[in-house]
Amino acid sequence: MAAAAAAGAQRWRHRTDRTGGRRRAGRLRELLVSGVVDSFGLYLGWTLFNLVAVDRGGLAMAALFNSAMLLGVVLSAPVVGRLARHLHGRTLLLVAGCTEAVLRVGTLAALLKGVDATVIAAGVTLMHVAAFTGFAAMRAEVAAVDARPRAMTRYALSIAAVEALGAGTAALLPMQTATLTVVFLVYGLSLVPNMLTARRARTARNVAPPVPGTFASRVERRRAEGAARGVPVALPVLAAGGGIMLLSAGPTLLSVALATELYGHHAVAGAAAAFSAGCLLSSWAVDRVGRLRLPAGVVWPLWGVGMLAGWVLAPAHVAGLFVAQFLSGLSMTAFEGGMDARLAQAARPGTVTTVLAWSASTRALGSAVAVRTLPLLIAAPQVGTVAGAAAAVLSVASLTALARRRKEASPVGA
């Protein structure tokens, strides 16, 4: 009798596990599809935006708008920290999506109308505050369903790959009225799936748990309150991420402008396709590197080297540009997915959305400095020299971290 009851309970658990697994898989697919649609529309419009900017103001104007974009990503972290204290994930996604849709269409229309560049840059900043507020909320939803690095990396690589597809599509489109009308519609309406998936959002408001009692308890409470407000809880990790992007992300984030200036408008499509191919391999790369069980101090700088290595060859031949974008897609996606997964796993309950916003924000801060500085230092043909120097610095940092790890692991007196 007892054996039969135990067998029945085991079968019930198996059925429950299968049902729960199907639900998780279904929710992940829903989040993935909505993120892919949104990102395709975003990069279709944003690449067209950059092509118009390069045509009217060269690399300098493109750098202005891209640094404004990255400033918006930086500012999104404190905004998310505030909003997440008061809004459920469902409401946060809806507010961010509606705001972003209006600003997407408005900034592109202003650029085409010839509005002053500083005004457009301000709109671009606000647009990306909204965009990365929604992106943090979406990644928090992914972490709520499946917090494993593989799930987060898969989401990141899918987003990055379809961004490249959107960029390549935009590069091949003719600048005609009918084309611009279609781009405007896709640019704005691609956010609708995000708003629909918000109905099933799982993330709650960031609330600091009450911790009464001793002085130590009060200190712990203040830390919890800081985390709920959006104060980062892993400063060394965040600083490392920002530093790596400062050294390595500039050429990749200016790839549309660099490809156009080096090889012409149509090279953008090939570069985007190469970036997309690299993104699709990033999950495999993360798995292979993960088996080595190396610390982040060793692995993360090497991802930065991967972002830069191909750019040494990019000015010499268009094939070098494609190699650069392939390696950039693989390395940047692997780095961002691994960093987000680590922070999501270490975050306090109820603060994942905010922590992931800070993760994107610190990476963007480093990227913004790189993007704004690069055109001031060099012209497009000299990008290989700067890429080689930065790759050398990151290689030394990785080797130093590896030597330190081996020294710590070796027996005392060996």
C-alpha positions as CSV (number, residue, x, y, z in Angstrom):
1,M,0.0,0.0,0.0
2,A,2.8,2.4,1.0
3,A,4.8,1.4,-2.0
4,A,1.8,2.1,-4.3
5,A,1.3,5.5,-2.7
6,A,5.0,6.4,-3.1
7,A,4.9,5.3,-6.7
8,G,1.8,7.5,-7.3
9,A,3.5,10.5,-5.7
10,Q,6.6,10.0,-7.8
11,R,4.5,9.9,-11.0
12,W,2.7,13.1,-9.9
13,R,6.0,14.8,-9.3
14,H,7.2,13.7,-12.8
15,R,4.0,15.0,-14.4
16,T,4.4,18.3,-12.5
17,D,8.0,18.7,-13.5
18,R,7.1,18.0,-17.2
19,T,4.2,20.5,-17.0
20,G,6.4,23.1,-15.3
21,G,9.2,22.6,-17.8
22,R,6.8,23.1,-20.7
23,R,5.5,26.2,-19.1
24,R,9.0,27.6,-18.6
25,A,10.0,26.7,-22.1
26,G,6.8,28.4,-23.5
27,R,7.4,31.5,-21.5
28,L,11.1,31.7,-22.6
29,R,9.9,31.4,-26.2
30,E,7.4,34.1,-25.7
31,L,10.0,36.4,-24.2
32,L,12.5,35.5,-26.9
33,V,10.1,36.1,-29.8
34,S,9.0,39.5,-28.5
35,G,12.6,40.5,-27.8
36,V,13.6,39.5,-31.3
37,V,10.8,41.4,-33.0
38,D,11.5,44.5,-30.9
39,S,15.3,44.4,-31.6
40,F,14.8,43.9,-35.3
41,G,12.6,47.0,-35.5
42,L,15.0,49.0,-33.3
43,Y,18.1,48.2,-35.4
44,L,16.3,48.6,-38.7
45,G,15.4,52.2,-37.7
46,W,18.6,52.9,-35.8
47,T,20.9,51.8,-38.6
48,L,19.0,54.0,-41.1
49,F,19.3,56.8,-38.5
50,N,23.1,56.3,-38.4
51,L,23.4,56.1,-42.2
52,V,21.6,59.4,-42.6
53,A,23.8,60.9,-39.9
54,V,27.0,59.7,-41.6
55,D,25.7,61.1,-44.9
56,R,25.0,64.5,-43.4
57,G,27.8,64.9,-40.8
58,G,30.3,62.1,-41.2
59,L,31.8,60.0,-38.4
60,A,31.7,62.9,-36.0
61,M,27.9,63.2,-36.1
62,A,27.4,59.5,-35.9
63,A,29.7,59.4,-32.8
64,L,27.6,62.2,-31.3
65,F,24.4,60.3,-31.6
66,N,25.9,57.0,-30.5
67,S,27.4,58.6,-27.4
68,A,24.0,60.1,-26.7
69,M,22.5,56.6,-27.1
70,L,25.0,55.2,-24.6
71,L,24.4,58.1,-22.2
72,G,20.8,57.0,-22.2
73,V,21.8,53.5,-21.3
74,V,23.9,54.8,-18.4
75,L,21.0,56.9,-17.1
76,S,18.6,54.0,-17.4
77,A,20.1,52.3,-14.3
78,P,19.0,54.9,-11.7
79,V,15.7,55.3,-13.6
80,V,15.0,51.6,-13.3
81,G,16.1,51.7,-9.7
82,R,13.4,54.3,-9.0
83,L,10.6,52.9,-11.1
84,A,11.2,49.3,-10.0
85,R,10.4,50.4,-6.4
86,H,6.9,51.5,-7.4
87,L,6.0,49.5,-10.5
88,H,5.3,45.8,-11.1
89,G,7.2,44.4,-14.1
90,R,4.0,44.5,-16.1
91,T,3.5,48.2,-15.7
92,L,7.2,48.9,-16.1
93,L,7.3,47.2,-19.5
94,L,4.2,49.1,-20.7
95,V,5.4,52.5,-19.6
96,A,8.9,51.9,-21.1
97,G,7.5,50.5,-24.4
98,C,5.0,53.4,-25.0
99,T,7.6,56.1,-24.3
100,E,10.2,54.4,-26.5
101,A,7.8,54.0,-29.4
102,V,7.0,57.7,-29.5
103,L,10.7,58.7,-29.2
104,R,11.8,56.3,-31.9
105,V,9.6,57.8,-34.5
106,G,10.1,61.4,-33.3
107,T,13.9,61.4,-33.4
108,L,14.1,59.8,-36.9
109,A,11.6,62.3,-38.2
110,A,13.6,65.1,-36.6
111,L,16.8,63.9,-38.3
112,L,15.2,63.7,-41.7
113,K,13.7,67.2,-41.2
114,G,17.1,68.7,-40.4
115,V,16.4,69.6,-36.8
116,D,19.5,70.8,-34.8
117,A,21.7,67.8,-33.9
118,T,21.9,68.6,-30.1
119,V,18.1,68.5,-29.9
120,I,18.0,65.2,-31.7
121,A,20.8,63.9,-29.4
122,A,18.7,64.7,-26.3
123,G,15.8,62.8,-27.8
124,V,18.1,59.9,-28.6
125,T,19.2,59.8,-24.9
126,L,15.7,59.8,-23.6
127,M,14.7,57.1,-26.1
128,H,17.5,54.8,-24.9
129,V,16.6,55.5,-21.2
130,A,13.2,54.0,-22.1
131,A,14.7,51.3,-24.3
132,F,17.1,49.9,-21.7
133,T,14.5,50.3,-18.9
134,G,12.4,47.9,-20.9
135,F,15.4,45.7,-21.7
136,A,16.3,45.4,-18.0
137,A,12.7,44.4,-17.3
138,M,12.8,41.8,-20.1
139,R,16.0,40.3,-18.8
140,A,14.6,40.1,-15.3
141,E,11.7,38.1,-16.8
142,V,14.2,35.7,-18.4
143,A,16.0,35.3,-15.1
144,A,12.7,34.7,-13.3
145,V,12.0,31.8,-15.6
146,D,15.5,30.4,-15.9
147,A,18.5,32.0,-14.2
148,R,21.1,29.7,-15.8
149,P,23.9,31.5,-17.8
150,R,22.9,29.5,-20.9
151,A,19.4,30.9,-20.9
152,M,20.6,34.5,-20.4
153,T,23.3,34.0,-23.1
154,R,20.7,32.5,-25.5
155,Y,18.5,35.5,-25.0
156,A,21.4,37.9,-25.5
157,L,22.7,36.1,-28.6
158,S,19.2,36.0,-30.2
159,I,18.8,39.7,-29.6
160,A,22.3,40.6,-30.9
161,A,21.9,38.4,-34.0
162,V,18.6,39.9,-35.0
163,E,20.0,43.4,-34.3
164,A,22.6,42.6,-37.0
165,L,19.9,41.4,-39.3
166,G,18.0,44.6,-38.9
167,A,21.2,46.6,-39.5
168,G,21.9,44.7,-42.7
169,T,18.4,45.1,-44.0
170,A,18.5,48.8,-43.4
171,A,21.8,49.1,-45.3
172,L,20.3,47.5,-48.4
173,L,17.1,49.6,-48.5
174,P,16.8,52.4,-51.0
175,M,16.2,55.9,-49.6
176,Q,12.7,56.4,-51.0
177,T,9.5,57.7,-49.5
178,A,7.8,54.3,-49.6
179,T,10.8,52.7,-47.9
180,L,10.9,55.3,-45.2
181,T,7.2,54.9,-44.5
182,V,7.7,51.1,-43.9
183,V,10.7,51.8,-41.7
184,F,8.8,54.2,-39.6
185,L,6.0,51.7,-39.1
186,V,8.3,48.8,-38.2
187,Y,10.4,51.0,-36.0
188,G,7.4,52.1,-33.9
189,L,5.2,49.0,-34.0
190,S,7.8,46.4,-33.3
191,L,7.4,47.2,-29.6
192,V,3.9,45.9,-29.5
193,P,4.9,42.2,-28.7
194,N,6.8,43.4,-25.7
195,M,3.7,45.2,-24.4
196,L,1.6,42.0,-25.0
197,T,4.1,39.8,-23.2
198,A,4.0,42.2,-20.2
199,R,0.6,40.7,-19.3
200,R,2.4,37.6,-17.9
201,A,5.2,39.4,-16.2
202,R,6.5,37.7,-13.0
203,T,8.8,40.3,-11.5
204,A,7.5,42.3,-8.6
205,R,8.4,45.7,-7.2
206,N,11.9,46.0,-5.6
207,V,11.1,46.1,-1.9
208,A,13.7,46.1,0.8
209,P,12.9,43.5,3.5
210,P,12.4,44.9,7.0
211,V,15.3,44.0,9.3
212,P,14.7,45.3,12.8
213,G,16.9,44.9,15.9
214,T,20.6,45.3,16.4
215,F,23.1,47.7,14.9
216,A,24.3,45.0,12.5
217,S,20.7,44.4,11.5
218,R,20.2,48.1,10.8
219,V,23.3,48.1,8.6
220,E,22.0,45.1,6.7
221,R,18.6,46.9,6.3
222,R,20.3,50.0,4.8
223,R,22.1,47.7,2.4
224,A,18.9,46.1,1.4
225,E,17.2,49.5,1.0
226,G,20.1,50.6,-1.2
227,A,19.8,47.5,-3.4
228,A,16.0,48.2,-3.8
229,R,16.7,51.8,-4.8
230,G,19.1,50.6,-7.4
231,V,22.5,51.0,-5.7
232,P,24.8,48.4,-7.3
233,V,25.8,45.5,-5.0
234,A,28.7,44.2,-7.0
235,L,30.8,47.2,-7.7
236,P,34.0,45.3,-8.6
237,V,32.1,43.2,-11.2
238,L,30.4,46.3,-12.6
239,A,33.6,48.3,-12.8
240,A,35.4,45.4,-14.6
241,G,32.6,45.2,-17.1
242,G,32.7,49.0,-17.8
243,G,36.5,48.9,-18.1
244,I,36.5,46.1,-20.7
245,M,33.9,47.9,-22.8
246,L,35.9,51.1,-22.6
247,L,38.9,49.4,-24.1
248,S,37.2,47.1,-26.6
249,A,33.7,48.2,-27.7
250,G,34.4,51.4,-29.6
251,P,35.1,50.0,-33.1
252,T,32.1,47.6,-32.9
253,L,29.6,50.2,-31.8
254,L,30.8,52.5,-34.6
255,S,30.8,49.7,-37.1
256,V,28.1,51.3,-39.3
257,A,30.0,54.5,-39.6
258,L,33.5,52.8,-40.0
259,A,32.2,50.3,-42.6
260,T,30.6,53.2,-44.6
261,E,33.8,55.3,-44.5
262,L,36.2,52.5,-45.2
263,Y,34.3,50.6,-47.9
264,G,31.0,52.3,-48.7
265,H,27.3,52.0,-47.8
266,H,26.9,48.4,-49.0
267,A,29.7,47.0,-46.8
268,V,27.4,47.6,-43.8
269,A,25.2,44.7,-44.8
270,G,28.1,42.2,-45.0
271,A,29.5,43.4,-41.7
272,A,26.1,43.0,-40.0
273,A,25.7,39.5,-41.4
274,A,29.2,38.6,-40.0
275,F,28.3,40.0,-36.6
276,S,25.1,38.0,-36.6
277,A,27.0,34.8,-37.4
278,G,29.3,35.4,-34.5
279,C,26.4,36.0,-32.2
280,L,24.9,32.6,-33.1
281,L,28.1,30.9,-32.0
282,S,28.4,32.7,-28.7
283,S,26.4,30.2,-26.7
284,W,28.6,27.4,-27.9
285,A,31.7,29.5,-27.0
286,V,30.4,30.2,-23.5
287,D,29.8,26.5,-22.9
288,R,33.3,25.6,-24.0
289,V,35.0,28.3,-22.0
290,G,32.9,27.5,-19.0
291,R,34.3,24.0,-18.9
292,L,37.7,25.4,-18.2
293,R,36.4,26.9,-14.9
294,L,38.5,30.0,-15.2
295,P,37.7,33.1,-13.2
296,A,36.1,36.2,-14.7
297,G,39.4,38.1,-14.4
298,V,40.9,35.8,-16.9
299,V,38.0,35.2,-19.3
300,W,36.4,38.6,-19.5
301,P,39.5,40.5,-20.8
302,L,39.9,37.7,-23.5
303,W,36.4,38.4,-24.7
304,G,37.5,42.0,-25.0
305,V,40.5,40.9,-27.1
306,G,38.1,39.0,-29.3
307,M,36.1,42.2,-29.9
308,L,39.3,44.0,-31.0
309,A,41.4,41.4,-32.8
310,G,39.7,41.5,-36.2
311,W,39.8,45.3,-36.3
312,V,43.5,45.2,-36.7
313,L,42.9,43.8,-40.2
314,A,39.7,45.7,-41.0
315,P,41.3,48.8,-42.7
316,A,43.4,46.5,-45.0
317,H,40.6,44.7,-46.8
318,V,36.8,44.3,-46.6
319,A,37.3,40.7,-45.6
320,G,39.1,42.0,-42.5
321,L,36.1,44.1,-41.7
322,F,33.9,41.0,-41.8
323,V,36.3,39.0,-39.7
324,A,36.3,41.8,-37.2
325,Q,32.5,41.9,-37.0
326,F,32.3,38.1,-36.7
327,L,34.7,38.0,-33.7
328,S,33.0,41.1,-32.2
329,G,29.5,39.4,-32.4
330,L,30.8,36.2,-30.7
331,S,32.9,37.9,-28.0
332,M,30.6,40.8,-27.1
333,T,27.5,38.6,-26.8
334,A,29.4,36.0,-24.8
335,F,30.8,38.7,-22.4
336,E,27.4,40.5,-21.9
337,G,25.5,37.2,-21.4
338,G,28.0,35.9,-18.9
339,M,28.2,39.1,-16.9
340,D,24.4,39.4,-16.7
341,A,24.0,35.8,-15.7
342,R,26.6,36.2,-12.9
343,L,24.9,39.3,-11.5
344,A,21.4,37.9,-11.8
345,Q,22.5,34.8,-9.7
346,A,24.2,37.0,-7.1
347,A,21.4,39.6,-6.8
348,R,19.2,39.8,-3.7
349,P,15.6,38.6,-4.2
350,G,13.5,41.3,-5.7
351,T,16.4,43.3,-7.1
352,V,17.3,41.5,-10.3
353,T,15.7,44.1,-12.6
354,T,17.7,46.9,-11.0
355,V,21.0,45.0,-10.9
356,L,20.7,44.1,-14.6
357,A,20.0,47.7,-15.4
358,W,23.2,48.7,-13.6
359,S,25.0,45.9,-15.5
360,A,24.0,47.4,-18.9
361,S,24.6,50.9,-17.6
362,T,28.2,50.4,-16.5
363,R,29.0,48.7,-19.8
364,A,27.4,51.6,-21.6
365,L,29.4,54.1,-19.6
366,G,32.6,52.6,-20.8
367,S,31.3,52.3,-24.3
368,A,30.1,55.9,-24.4
369,V,33.6,57.2,-23.6
370,A,35.1,54.9,-26.2
371,V,32.7,55.9,-28.9
372,R,33.0,59.6,-28.2
373,T,36.8,59.5,-28.0
374,L,37.7,57.3,-30.9
375,P,36.7,59.8,-33.7
376,L,38.6,62.5,-31.9
377,L,41.8,60.5,-31.9
378,I,41.9,58.9,-35.3
379,A,40.2,58.7,-38.7
380,A,38.7,55.4,-39.9
381,P,41.9,54.0,-41.6
382,Q,43.8,54.1,-38.3
383,V,41.3,52.0,-36.3
384,G,43.6,49.0,-36.6
385,T,46.4,50.6,-34.7
386,V,44.2,51.6,-31.7
387,A,42.5,48.2,-31.7
388,G,45.9,46.4,-31.6
389,A,47.1,48.5,-28.7
390,A,43.9,48.0,-26.6
391,A,44.0,44.2,-27.4
392,A,47.6,44.1,-26.0
393,V,46.5,45.8,-22.8
394,L,43.6,43.4,-22.3
395,S,45.9,40.4,-23.0
396,V,48.3,41.5,-20.4
397,A,45.5,41.9,-17.9
398,S,44.2,38.4,-18.6
399,L,47.7,36.8,-18.3
400,T,48.3,38.6,-15.1
401,A,45.1,37.3,-13.6
402,L,45.9,33.8,-14.7
403,A,49.4,33.9,-13.2
404,R,47.9,35.2,-9.9
405,R,45.3,32.4,-9.9
406,R,48.0,29.7,-10.5
407,K,50.1,31.2,-7.7
408,E,47.2,31.1,-5.3
409,A,46.4,27.5,-6.3
410,S,49.9,26.2,-5.9
411,P,51.0,24.6,-2.6
412,V,52.7,26.8,-0.1
413,G,56.5,26.6,-0.6
414,A,56.2,24.8,-3.9
